[in-house]
């Protein structure tokens, strides 16, 4: 598969994970909503970084 297609697909998948986390985490962590948003962003960054690492590993 083309690397550009993989980049777009992982970006879209990570964005969907981020949206789900933004919806779910504040409901689960009602006592600290601010931390829930920060945690959602950190998990989004981790998924993007992991996806980029895996794509680079497959391409090389």
VEXVORO-710678 format. One line per field, with one value per residue: residue number from 0; x, y, z of N, C-alpha, C in turn. Coordinates in steps of 0.001 Angstrom, whole numbers, always signed. Layout:
BEGIN
k	[NUM:...]
n_px	[X:...]
n_py	[Y:...]
n_pz	[Z:...]
ca_px	[X:...]
ca_py	[Y:...]
ca_pz	[Z:...]
c_px	[X:...]
c_py	[Y:...]
c_pz	[Z:...]
REM end
This chain:
BEGIN
k	[0:1:2:3:4:5:6:7:8:9:10:11:12:13:14:15:16:17:18:19:20:21:22:23:24:25:26:27:28:29:30:31:32:33:34:35:36:37:38:39:40:41:42:43:44:45:46:47:48:49:50:51:52:53:54:55:56:57:58:59]
n_px	[+846:+426:+2472:+1434:-1313:-1470:-620:-2739:-4907:-4148:-4081:-6782:-7933:-6705:-7739:-10441:-10245:-9423:-11693:-13569:-12368:-12556:-15254:-15858:-14006:-14355:-16871:-16318:-14479:-15619:-15006:-12646:-12480:-10827:-8368:-9150:-9509:-6883:-5645:-6939:-5870:-3144:-3203:-4077:-1835:-7:-1106:-887:+1912:+2705:+1497:+2861:+5440:+5131:+4390:+6717:+8474:+7428:+7723:+10478]
n_py	[-1178:+2270:+4768:+7295:+6853:+5175:+6989:+8845:+7182:+6297:+8742:+9521:+7428:+7855:+10362:+9713:+8087:+10048:+11722:+9961:+9542:+12145:+12287:+10143:+10052:+12470:+11870:+9595:+10534:+12466:+14041:+15318:+16961:+18518:+17171:+14898:+15819:+16560:+14063:+12726:+14126:+13498:+10710:+10689:+11825:+9783:+7658:+8678:+8937:+6272:+5088:+6397:+5453:+2700:+2766:+3865:+1804:-276:+736:+1107]
n_pz	[+0:-647:+858:+1406:+1487:+3705:+5677:+5657:+6357:+8942:+10222:+10104:+11567:+14058:+14656:+14957:+17225:+19030:+19100:+20195:+22696:+23715:+24141:+25869:+28089:+29778:+30852:+32332:+34178:+36086:+38297:+37714:+35161:+33550:+33613:+32257:+29623:+29013:+29253:+27157:+24979:+25261:+24905:+22266:+21010:+21534:+20066:+17465:+17273:+17630:+15388:+13321:+13810:+13300:+10598:+9436:+10028:+8475:+5883:+5579]
ca_px	[+0:+1175:+2726:+524:-2612:-1310:-587:-4099:-5740:-3791:-4505:-8236:-8202:-6298:-8712:-11643:-9918:-9409:-13075:-14190:-11804:-13118:-16627:-15948:-13205:-14968:-17968:-15740:-13714:-16437:-14422:-11516:-12742:-9651:-7395:-9680:-9187:-5432:-5368:-7402:-4890:-1902:-3440:-4094:-445:+627:-1584:-278:+3328:+2809:+1151:+3977:+6555:+4823:+4442:+8127:+9073:+6975:+8236:+11936]
ca_py	[+0:+3514:+5378:+8428:+6305:+4734:+8185:+9397:+6248:+6338:+10042:+9486:+6514:+8524:+11421:+9075:+7704:+11284:+12162:+9038:+9844:+13410:+12057:+9134:+10325:+13394:+11198:+8654:+11267:+13654:+14886:+16087:+17028:+19075:+16080:+13994:+16391:+16451:+12649:+12415:+14678:+12720:+9422:+10973:+11965:+8468:+6862:+9229:+8587:+4830:+4812:+6865:+4535:+1449:+3029:+4001:+475:-1079:+1316:+928]
ca_pz	[+0:-755:+2171:+1611:+1876:+5088:+6522:+5750:+7110:+10365:+10728:+10293:+12683:+15291:+14913:+15489:+18603:+19805:+19293:+21155:+24007:+24177:+24579:+26925:+29291:+30746:+31561:+33287:+35189:+36358:+39340:+37170:+33721:+32884:+33467:+31230:+28321:+28826:+29024:+25802:+24048:+25378:+24258:+20831:+20574:+21582:+18929:+16257:+17276:+17392:+13995:+12512:+14014:+12605:+9156:+9064:+10128:+7326:+4654:+5509]
c_px	[+891:+1312:+1807:-854:-2562:-1299:-1985:-4995:-5416:-4172:-5992:-8597:-7832:-7251:-10005:-11433:-9953:-10834:-13786:-13672:-12355:-14548:-16669:-15225:-13814:-16147:-17444:-15043:-14436:-15818:-13251:-11613:-11531:-8583:-7849:-9362:-7693:-5050:-5811:-6395:-3591:-2066:-3533:-2674:+277:+174:-998:+1203:+3524:+2508:+2276:+5180:+6333:+4898:+5890:+8833:+8697:+7563:+9728:+12344]
c_py	[+1241:+4176:+6570:+7965:+5832:+5915:+8764:+8489:+6257:+7678:+10077:+8583:+7159:+9657:+10850:+8615:+8932:+11768:+11274:+9316:+11145:+13250:+11191:+9558:+11349:+12785:+10231:+9360:+12569:+14582:+15724:+16115:+17566:+18027:+15119:+14523:+16311:+15009:+12218:+12923:+13884:+11356:+9574:+11108:+10626:+7604:+7372:+8851:+7102:+4461:+5248:+5947:+3240:+1645:+3154:+2660:-373:-571:+1016:-511]
c_pz	[+0:+620:+2440:+2052:+3324:+6046:+6728:+6589:+8598:+10983:+11010:+11473:+14017:+15653:+15478:+16935:+19503:+20093:+20307:+22560:+24570:+24678:+25834:+28206:+30245:+31498:+32614:+34448:+35535:+37404:+38824:+35646:+32965:+32637:+32371:+29833:+28027:+28529:+27626:+24771:+24079:+24707:+22739:+20293:+20559:+20403:+17613:+16156:+16997:+15960:+13066:+12616:+13251:+11091:+8700:+9092:+8918:+6018:+4485:+5400]
REM end
